[in-house]
């Protein structure tokens, strides 16, 4: 009897999602199973209307031909969203679900539609759901697993901050992109003798800023784990500039970085997972450095360019391997688990690990808190990702 498998991607897109999807689909089909693609992550389930024949576009069967070429490009061909079915704002509830008894009212502004999600999964007789995402997508996967849904999770995020694994799909490509931008900026920084500020992704973990600075040879790196003093940072960068024959210096800044006495710089309304939009701390830092040093600064927020385009070879390898491992788990019916890397080796962990902690940089091992720069004290026995 063939199993019915569902696969979805949620949250921000990263390079490597399509190779992972392809591996999951191919493995499932090779075992004689039926596999459904769920469009737009959790939104595809929440917005499925039993009375609307057009809803078939949200959940549809996948064959070999559907995924044959998808690994050649970045992004996710299943599309994505940041929908959180257990915290749906009343102003975005699908019209057909308003007043539904399958919605649990949390407060006057929020409704939990998990019972409806379960009904949709039951309607399609989904035996196992493969979810590919970061903390937010996988935290709801934990909720569904607790509700009795068989889940296999695959971690992805530019920040490499999913708890329970040393590596997430998308991290290598984000670092590759960051290094390219940093090295290209050197020509303009040197030509104009400026101080460069490069802002990178990283809400809770500074691994992107730290690793990009370490590999590119940036002068300083600011990370969320260590609050920084803007006067001290400015003095360092002025010194770095004067010590450089080309008269420039540069610093990488995590978007979640915090000045001493300040807070995380956020804008806009909270999303369904309680996050406001990050981004902009870099320009605040650049302006403050310019004011204090009287040296012109150059600010670059890499942002979405870090997640655009095809994956590099490492992300392609990990994505295919994660997808293959998920397929092997399907065959063995090993559910309620997440694929992971520990000690540089592929493994699996209980999916509950995702919500059991917050992944952060090991400051003592990899960061100089006095000088605001990478400081790798010992690599013997350390995983290749320096996690």
C-alpha positions as CSV (number, residue, x, y, z in Angstrom):
1,X,0.0,0.0,0.0
2,X,1.7,3.3,-1.1
3,X,2.1,6.0,1.5
4,X,0.9,9.5,0.9
5,X,3.6,12.1,1.6
6,X,3.4,15.9,1.7
7,X,6.3,18.3,1.3
8,X,6.4,22.1,1.9
9,X,8.8,24.9,2.3
10,X,8.2,27.8,4.7
11,X,9.8,31.1,5.7
12,X,12.5,32.9,3.7
13,X,13.8,31.2,0.7
14,X,17.4,30.0,0.6
15,X,19.6,28.5,-2.1
16,X,19.3,24.7,-1.8
17,X,15.6,24.3,-1.2
18,X,14.9,22.9,-4.7
19,X,17.6,20.2,-4.6
20,X,16.3,19.1,-1.2
21,X,12.7,18.9,-2.6
22,X,13.9,17.0,-5.6
23,X,15.7,14.4,-3.4
24,X,12.7,14.0,-1.2
25,X,10.3,13.6,-4.1
26,X,12.6,11.2,-6.0
27,X,13.2,9.0,-3.0
28,X,9.4,8.9,-2.3
29,X,8.5,8.0,-5.8
30,X,11.2,5.3,-6.1
31,X,9.5,3.6,-3.1
32,X,6.2,3.6,-4.9
33,X,4.7,6.3,-2.8
34,X,2.4,9.2,-3.7
35,X,3.8,12.7,-2.9
36,X,2.0,16.0,-2.8
37,X,3.6,19.4,-3.1
38,X,2.1,22.0,-0.8
39,X,2.3,25.5,-2.2
40,X,3.3,28.5,0.0
41,X,4.2,26.6,3.1
42,X,1.5,26.5,5.9
43,X,-0.6,29.0,3.9
44,X,-1.2,26.2,1.3
45,X,-3.0,24.2,4.0
46,X,-4.7,27.1,5.7
47,X,-6.1,28.5,2.5
48,X,-7.3,25.1,1.1
49,X,-11.1,25.6,0.6
50,X,-13.0,22.3,0.2
51,X,-15.8,24.1,-1.7
52,X,-13.4,25.8,-4.2
53,X,-12.2,23.7,-7.1
54,X,-9.4,26.1,-7.6
55,X,-7.9,25.0,-4.3
56,X,-6.3,22.0,-6.0
57,X,-3.5,24.4,-6.9
58,X,-2.5,24.6,-3.2
59,X,-1.9,20.8,-2.9
60,X,-1.0,18.8,-5.9
61,X,0.7,15.5,-6.8
62,X,4.3,15.6,-7.9
63,X,6.0,13.4,-10.4
64,X,9.5,12.9,-11.7
65,X,9.1,15.4,-14.5
66,X,7.8,18.1,-12.0
67,X,11.2,18.1,-10.2
68,X,13.6,17.0,-12.9
69,X,15.1,20.4,-13.5
70,X,14.3,22.3,-10.3
71,X,17.7,21.7,-8.7
72,X,19.4,24.0,-11.3
73,X,18.0,27.1,-9.7
74,X,17.7,28.8,-6.3
75,X,14.6,29.6,-4.4
76,X,11.7,27.1,-4.0
77,X,9.4,26.1,-6.8
78,X,6.8,25.3,-4.2
79,X,6.9,29.0,-3.1
80,X,6.8,30.0,0.6
81,X,5.2,32.1,3.2
82,X,5.5,33.1,6.8
83,X,2.0,32.0,7.8
84,X,1.7,30.6,11.3
85,X,-1.6,28.6,11.5
86,X,-1.7,28.7,15.3
87,X,-1.5,32.5,15.4
88,X,-3.6,33.9,12.5
89,X,-4.5,37.5,12.8
90,X,-8.2,38.2,12.4
91,X,-7.6,40.6,9.5
92,X,-6.0,37.9,7.4
93,X,-8.2,35.0,8.0
94,X,-9.4,33.5,4.7
95,X,-13.0,34.5,4.1
96,X,-14.3,31.0,4.1
97,X,-12.8,30.3,7.5
98,X,-14.3,33.3,9.3
99,X,-16.4,32.0,12.2
100,X,-15.3,28.4,11.6
101,X,-15.7,26.1,14.6
102,X,-12.2,24.7,13.6
103,X,-10.6,27.9,14.7
104,X,-9.7,28.3,18.4
105,X,-10.0,31.9,19.5
106,X,-6.8,32.9,21.4
107,X,-7.8,36.6,21.8
108,X,-9.7,39.2,20.0
109,X,-7.0,39.5,17.3
110,X,-5.7,35.9,17.0
111,X,-7.1,32.5,16.1
112,X,-5.5,29.1,16.2
113,X,-6.5,27.1,13.0
114,X,-4.5,24.0,13.9
115,X,-7.8,21.9,13.9
116,X,-8.4,23.0,10.3
117,X,-4.9,22.1,9.3
118,X,-5.4,18.7,10.7
119,X,-8.6,18.3,8.8
120,X,-6.9,19.2,5.5
121,X,-4.1,16.7,6.1
122,X,-6.7,14.1,7.0
123,X,-8.7,14.8,3.9
124,X,-5.6,14.0,1.7
125,X,-4.7,11.0,3.9
126,X,-1.2,12.4,4.4
127,X,0.8,9.8,6.2
128,X,3.9,11.9,6.7
129,X,4.6,15.6,6.2
130,X,8.2,16.7,5.2
131,X,8.7,20.3,6.3
132,X,11.7,22.3,5.1
133,X,12.2,25.5,7.0
134,X,13.9,27.5,9.8
135,X,13.0,28.0,13.4
136,X,9.5,29.3,12.7
137,X,8.4,26.7,10.2
138,X,9.9,23.9,12.2
139,X,8.4,25.2,15.5
140,X,4.9,24.7,14.0
141,X,6.1,21.3,12.8
142,X,6.7,20.5,16.5
143,X,3.1,21.5,17.3
144,X,1.7,19.2,14.5
145,X,3.9,16.4,15.7
146,X,2.5,16.8,19.2
147,X,-1.0,16.6,17.6
148,X,-0.2,13.2,16.1
149,X,1.0,14.2,12.6
150,X,4.1,12.2,11.4
151,X,6.7,14.8,10.7
152,X,10.2,14.7,9.1
153,X,11.9,18.1,9.2
154,X,14.8,19.6,7.2
155,X,16.5,22.7,8.6
156,X,17.3,25.7,6.4
157,X,18.3,29.3,7.2
158,X,20.8,31.9,6.1
159,X,21.8,32.4,9.7
160,X,22.6,28.8,10.4
161,X,20.7,29.2,13.7
162,X,18.3,26.2,13.9
163,X,18.9,24.5,17.2
164,X,19.9,20.9,17.0
165,X,22.1,20.9,13.9
166,X,25.6,22.3,13.1
167,X,24.5,23.2,9.6
168,X,21.4,24.5,7.8
169,X,20.7,24.7,4.1
170,X,21.6,28.1,2.7
171,X,24.4,29.1,5.1
172,X,27.4,28.3,2.8
173,X,25.9,30.3,-0.1
174,X,25.1,33.2,2.1
175,X,28.8,33.3,3.3
176,X,30.0,33.0,-0.3
177,X,27.8,35.9,-1.4
178,X,29.0,38.0,1.6
179,X,32.6,37.4,0.9
180,X,32.2,38.4,-2.8
181,X,30.5,41.7,-1.8
182,X,33.1,42.4,0.9
183,X,36.0,41.8,-1.5
184,X,34.4,43.9,-4.2
185,X,33.8,46.8,-1.8
186,X,37.5,46.9,-1.0
187,X,38.2,48.7,-4.3
188,X,35.9,51.6,-3.6
189,X,36.8,51.7,0.1
190,X,40.5,51.9,-0.8
191,X,39.9,54.4,-3.6
192,X,38.1,56.8,-1.3
193,X,39.9,55.9,1.9
194,X,36.7,55.2,3.7
195,X,35.4,53.0,6.5
196,X,33.1,50.3,5.3
197,X,30.1,48.8,7.2
198,X,28.6,45.7,5.8
199,X,25.3,44.5,7.3
200,X,24.4,40.8,7.1
201,X,21.6,38.6,8.2
202,X,21.6,37.3,11.7
203,X,18.7,37.9,14.2
204,X,19.9,35.9,17.3
205,X,23.1,34.3,16.0
206,X,26.2,36.2,14.7
207,X,27.6,33.2,12.8
208,X,27.0,34.9,9.4
209,X,28.8,38.1,10.4
210,X,31.6,36.2,12.3
211,X,32.2,33.6,9.5
212,X,32.1,36.2,6.7
213,X,34.6,38.4,8.6
214,X,36.9,35.5,9.4
215,X,37.0,34.2,5.8
216,X,37.3,37.6,4.1
217,X,39.8,39.1,6.6
218,X,37.5,41.9,7.6
219,X,39.0,44.1,10.3
220,X,36.1,43.8,12.8
221,X,32.9,41.8,13.3
222,X,29.9,42.8,15.4
223,X,27.5,40.0,16.5
224,X,24.3,39.9,18.6
225,X,25.8,37.8,21.3
226,X,28.1,40.6,22.4
227,X,26.8,44.2,22.8
228,X,29.3,46.6,21.3
229,X,30.4,50.1,22.3
230,X,30.3,52.4,19.3
231,X,33.1,54.6,20.5
232,X,35.4,51.6,21.0
233,X,34.4,50.2,17.6
234,X,35.1,53.6,16.0
235,X,38.5,53.8,17.6
236,X,39.4,50.3,16.3
237,X,38.3,51.1,12.8
238,X,40.1,54.4,12.7
239,X,43.3,52.6,13.8
240,X,42.7,49.8,11.3
241,X,42.3,52.4,8.5
242,X,45.5,54.2,9.4
243,X,47.4,50.8,9.6
244,X,46.2,49.8,6.1
245,X,48.4,50.9,3.2
246,X,45.2,51.6,1.2
247,X,43.8,53.7,4.0
248,X,40.5,51.8,4.5
249,X,38.9,49.5,7.1
250,X,35.7,47.5,7.3
251,X,33.4,45.8,9.7
252,X,30.7,43.2,9.3
253,X,27.5,43.8,11.4
254,X,24.7,41.3,12.2
255,X,21.3,42.7,11.6
256,X,20.5,41.7,15.2
257,X,23.5,43.5,16.7
258,X,23.0,45.7,19.8
259,X,24.9,48.8,20.9
260,X,25.6,49.0,24.6
261,X,22.7,50.6,26.3
262,X,20.5,50.1,23.2
263,X,18.2,47.4,21.8
264,X,17.7,45.4,18.6
265,X,16.8,47.8,15.8
266,X,13.4,46.7,14.4
267,X,10.7,48.2,12.2
268,X,7.2,47.5,11.1
269,X,4.5,45.2,12.6
270,X,5.2,41.8,14.1
271,X,4.8,38.9,11.8
272,X,2.8,35.7,12.6
273,X,5.8,34.4,14.6
274,X,6.2,37.5,16.7
275,X,9.1,39.0,14.8
276,X,9.4,42.6,13.6
277,X,11.5,43.3,10.5
278,X,15.2,43.6,11.2
279,X,17.6,45.6,9.1
280,X,19.1,49.1,9.3
281,X,21.4,48.8,12.3
282,X,24.3,49.0,9.8
283,X,23.5,52.5,8.6
284,X,23.1,53.6,12.2
285,X,26.5,52.3,12.9
286,X,27.9,53.9,9.8
287,X,26.5,57.3,10.6
288,X,27.7,57.1,14.2
289,X,31.2,56.1,13.0
290,X,31.3,59.0,10.5
291,X,30.1,61.5,13.2
292,X,32.8,60.3,15.7
293,X,35.7,59.8,13.4
294,X,35.1,62.5,10.8
295,X,35.9,59.9,8.2
296,X,33.5,59.1,5.4
297,X,31.8,55.8,5.6
298,X,30.4,53.4,3.0
299,X,27.4,51.3,4.1
300,X,26.1,48.2,2.3
301,X,23.2,46.0,3.4
302,X,23.6,42.8,1.5
303,X,20.1,41.5,2.5
304,X,18.2,39.5,0.0
305,X,21.2,39.1,-2.4
306,X,22.5,36.7,0.2
307,X,19.6,34.4,-0.5
308,X,19.2,34.9,-4.2
309,X,20.5,32.7,-7.0
310,X,21.6,29.1,-7.2
311,X,23.3,27.3,-4.3
312,X,27.0,26.9,-4.2
313,X,28.5,23.4,-4.3
314,X,28.4,22.9,-0.5
315,X,24.7,23.9,-0.1
316,X,23.9,21.7,-3.1
317,X,25.6,18.7,-1.5
318,X,24.0,19.2,1.9
319,X,20.6,19.9,0.4
320,X,20.7,16.7,-1.6
321,X,22.0,14.7,1.3
322,X,19.4,16.1,3.7
323,X,16.7,15.3,1.2
324,X,18.1,11.8,0.6
325,X,18.3,11.2,4.4
326,X,14.7,12.3,4.7
327,X,13.7,9.8,2.0
328,X,15.5,7.1,3.9
329,X,13.6,8.0,7.1
330,X,10.4,7.8,5.1
331,X,11.2,4.3,4.1
332,X,12.1,3.3,7.7
333,X,9.1,5.3,9.1
334,X,11.4,7.3,11.3
335,X,9.2,10.2,12.1
336,X,9.1,13.0,14.6
337,X,12.7,13.8,13.8
338,X,14.8,16.3,12.0
339,X,17.8,15.6,9.7
340,X,20.9,17.2,11.1
341,X,24.7,17.3,11.1
342,X,26.6,16.6,14.3
343,X,30.4,16.3,14.4
344,X,30.4,16.9,10.7
345,X,28.3,13.7,10.1
346,X,24.7,13.3,8.9
347,X,22.3,12.2,11.6
348,X,18.8,12.8,12.9
349,X,17.5,14.3,16.1
350,X,14.1,14.5,17.8
351,X,12.2,17.4,16.3
352,X,11.5,18.8,19.7
353,X,15.2,19.9,19.8
354,X,14.2,22.8,17.5
355,X,12.3,24.5,20.3
356,X,14.6,23.4,23.2
357,X,17.1,26.2,22.9
358,X,18.5,29.1,20.8
359,X,21.6,28.5,18.7
360,X,24.3,31.1,19.2
361,X,27.9,31.7,18.4
362,X,30.3,30.0,20.9
363,X,31.8,33.3,21.9
364,X,34.5,31.8,24.2
365,X,35.8,29.6,21.4
366,X,35.5,31.8,18.3
367,X,35.2,35.5,19.2
368,X,37.4,38.2,20.8
369,X,34.9,40.2,22.9
370,X,37.5,42.9,23.6
371,X,38.6,43.6,20.1
372,X,35.3,42.7,18.2
373,X,36.8,40.3,15.8
374,X,37.0,36.6,15.0
375,X,39.4,34.7,17.2
376,X,39.6,31.0,16.5
377,X,41.7,29.6,19.3
378,X,41.9,26.0,18.3
379,X,40.5,24.0,15.3
380,X,41.7,20.6,16.3
381,X,38.7,18.4,16.6
382,X,36.3,21.2,15.8
383,X,33.6,20.6,13.1
384,X,34.5,21.9,9.7
385,X,31.8,24.6,10.0
386,X,33.4,25.9,13.2
387,X,30.1,25.4,15.0
